[in-house]
Amino acid sequence: MGSDVIRDGMFLELWKGDRDQMIAEVFYADEKREFSLSTFQESVPLPAIEWLIHEAQRRLPQEG
């Protein structure tokens, strides 16, 4: 999880192993007030994506 000043938002990343390969990222854009999902592998198990989305909605700040 981290903040990205250039993209103006926060992100939650999913990594395989000990940070050797990023699998996916959910980004919350402050200005647009919306989430986006990026994957970095051709095939990502659905339970992993569901977990990532749930955790991002729970952990990333959403300005009202």
C-alpha positions in Angstrom: 0.0 0.0 0.0 1.3 3.5 -0.8 0.7 7.0 -2.0 1.5 8.2 -5.5 1.9 12.0 -5.8 2.3 11.9 -9.6 -0.9 10.0 -10.2 -2.6 11.8 -7.3 -4.0 8.9 -5.4 -3.2 5.7 -3.4 -2.6 2.1 -4.4 -2.6 -1.4 -3.0 -0.4 -3.9 -4.8 -0.5 -7.7 -4.9 2.9 -9.4 -5.1 4.0 -13.0 -5.7 6.7 -14.2 -3.4 8.9 -11.9 -1.5 8.3 -8.8 -3.7 9.9 -10.4 -6.8 6.9 -10.1 -9.1 3.9 -7.7 -9.0 0.7 -9.5 -10.0 -1.9 -6.7 -9.7 -2.7 -3.2 -8.4 -5.8 -1.3 -7.4 -5.4 2.4 -7.6 -7.8 5.0 -6.1 -7.6 8.3 -8.0 -8.3 11.3 -5.7 -9.4 13.7 -8.4 -11.7 11.3 -10.2 -12.8 9.6 -7.0 -12.7 6.2 -8.6 -10.9 2.8 -8.4 -9.1 1.1 -11.2 -7.5 -2.3 -11.5 -4.3 -3.2 -13.4 -3.0 -6.7 -13.8 0.6 -7.6 -14.7 0.2 -11.2 -15.6 -1.9 -12.8 -18.3 -3.9 -15.0 -15.8 -4.6 -14.0 -12.2 -6.8 -16.3 -10.0 -10.2 -14.8 -9.4 -10.0 -15.2 -5.6 -6.8 -13.2 -5.6 -8.5 -10.3 -7.5 -11.6 -10.5 -5.3 -9.4 -10.2 -2.2 -7.4 -7.3 -3.6 -10.5 -5.4 -4.5 -12.1 -6.0 -1.1 -8.9 -4.9 0.7 -8.5 -1.8 -1.5 -12.1 -0.7 -0.8 -11.5 -1.2 2.9 -8.0 0.3 3.2 -7.7 3.0 0.6 -9.2 6.4 1.6 -12.2 7.4 -0.3 -13.0 11.1 0.0 -16.7 11.9 0.2 
